[in-house]
């Protein structure tokens, strides 16, 4: 029981760490890509940040299998 809890905690912790790193990289790349449209019309930095925040659940859903494999 103790060994199973240790293994579960280690796997979940490692997966979460990899997911955070991948999310940071992908969010940064999305941010850089969105900077091209900054200032067009009324598209401001707050709109970019809102877009990135609202697209994070989709990105987590896409990256979770990759994080689990890594």
N, C-alpha and C positions, 0 to 999 in steps of 0.2 A: 504494500500500500504506500509506503513512504517512497520507494523507488519509482512507482508509477506517478506519484505526485511531482517528484523531482523532474522526471522526464517530461511530463506535461508542461510544467512551468518553464523548463528550458526551451522546449520547442515553441511554445507560444511567445515567449520573450524574444527569441531569435527571429521569429516570423514578424513580430511587431516592429522590431528594430529595422529589419530589411524593408518592410513596408513603409516605414517613415522615411528612410533614405530614398527609396524609389519615388515616393510621393513628392519629396523635396525636389528631386531632379526634374521630374515631369512638370511640376508646378512652375519651377523656374523657367523651363523651356517654353511652357505655354505663356508665361508672363512676357518673355522676350518676343515671342511671336505676336502677341497682342499689342506690343508697343508700336508696331508699324501703323496701327489704326488709331493711335492716340491723337486726339485733336481733330479728327474728322467728324464733322457735325458737332454733337454735344457728347461725344464719347470721351470721358475723362478717366482719370486714375481710379476714382471710386467705382466706376462702372467695370473697369478691368478687375479690380479686387473682388467685386460682387460676382462677376462671371467665374473667376477662379474658385471662389468659395462654394458657389452653387454647382460647379462641375466636379468637385472633389469626391462626392459619393460615387459617381460614375467611374472615376479614375480608380478609386479603391476597389470597386467591383472588378475592374479589369486587371488590376495589379496583384490582387490577393493570391491567385494561383501561382503567379510567378514568384512572389515573395515566399510562399510555402515551399516551392521547389528549391529555392536558393537557400 
